[in-house]
Amino acid sequence: MNPDRVSGGLTAFELGKLLAEEIHIIRAAMRPGEPERARVLVQLCTAALRAFESGDLAAKVEHLERMFAGLAEDGRRTIRAV
């Protein structure tokens, strides 16, 4: 299983791209100043931010896993002690 994948089989990047498309559609379809437009845009922006953050976090975890994979057991103990 790909750790970069999130719910629905999308990567965080793909989910962010999908949300960006939806934001564009909502902005075009609804008039500025409508409370419903603002509510939907806030929810989509929040979801997009979480997708980007999770993608960044997944990349950092993968990087750390690669770093630890090459260490001997005594090297891992040294890092844990720090």
C-alpha positions as CSV (number, residue, x, y, z in Angstrom):
1,M,0.0,0.0,0.0
2,N,1.3,3.4,-0.9
3,P,1.6,5.6,2.2
4,D,1.1,8.7,0.2
5,R,-2.4,7.6,-0.7
6,V,-5.3,9.0,1.3
7,S,-9.0,8.1,1.4
8,G,-10.5,7.2,-1.9
9,G,-7.2,6.1,-3.4
10,L,-5.9,9.6,-4.1
11,T,-2.6,11.0,-3.2
12,A,-2.5,14.2,-1.1
13,F,-1.5,16.1,-4.3
14,E,-4.3,14.6,-6.4
15,L,-6.8,15.4,-3.6
16,G,-5.5,19.0,-3.4
17,K,-5.8,19.3,-7.2
18,L,-9.4,18.0,-7.1
19,L,-10.3,20.4,-4.3
20,A,-8.7,23.3,-6.3
21,E,-10.9,22.5,-9.2
22,E,-14.0,22.4,-7.0
23,I,-13.1,25.7,-5.5
24,H,-12.8,27.2,-9.0
25,I,-16.3,25.8,-9.9
26,I,-17.9,27.2,-6.8
27,R,-16.4,30.6,-7.3
28,A,-17.7,30.7,-10.9
29,A,-21.1,29.3,-10.1
30,M,-22.1,31.4,-7.1
31,R,-22.2,35.2,-6.6
32,P,-19.7,36.9,-4.3
33,G,-21.3,37.8,-1.0
34,E,-23.5,34.8,-0.7
35,P,-23.2,33.2,2.7
36,E,-23.5,29.7,1.3
37,R,-20.6,30.4,-1.1
38,A,-18.4,31.5,1.7
39,R,-19.3,28.5,3.8
40,V,-18.5,26.0,1.0
41,L,-15.3,27.8,0.1
42,V,-14.1,27.8,3.7
43,Q,-14.8,24.0,3.9
44,L,-13.0,23.3,0.6
45,C,-10.0,25.4,1.5
46,T,-9.7,23.7,4.9
47,A,-9.8,20.3,3.2
48,A,-7.2,21.4,0.7
49,L,-4.9,22.7,3.4
50,R,-5.2,19.4,5.3
51,A,-4.4,17.5,2.1
52,F,-1.3,19.6,1.4
53,E,-0.2,19.2,5.1
54,S,-0.7,15.5,5.0
55,G,1.3,15.2,1.8
56,D,4.2,17.2,3.4
57,L,4.0,15.1,6.5
58,A,4.0,11.8,4.5
59,A,7.1,13.0,2.6
60,K,8.9,13.8,5.9
61,V,8.0,10.4,7.4
62,E,9.2,8.6,4.3
63,H,12.5,10.5,4.5
64,L,13.0,9.6,8.1
65,E,12.2,5.9,7.4
66,R,14.9,5.9,4.7
67,M,17.4,7.5,7.1
68,F,16.6,4.9,9.9
69,A,16.7,2.0,7.5
70,G,20.4,2.4,6.9
71,L,21.4,2.6,10.5
72,A,22.6,-0.3,12.6
73,E,20.7,-1.0,15.9
74,D,23.3,0.8,18.0
75,G,22.9,3.9,15.7
76,R,19.2,3.8,16.2
77,R,19.7,3.8,20.0
78,T,21.9,6.8,19.7
79,I,19.3,8.8,17.8
80,R,16.6,7.9,20.3
81,A,18.7,9.1,23.1
82,V,19.0,12.6,21.5
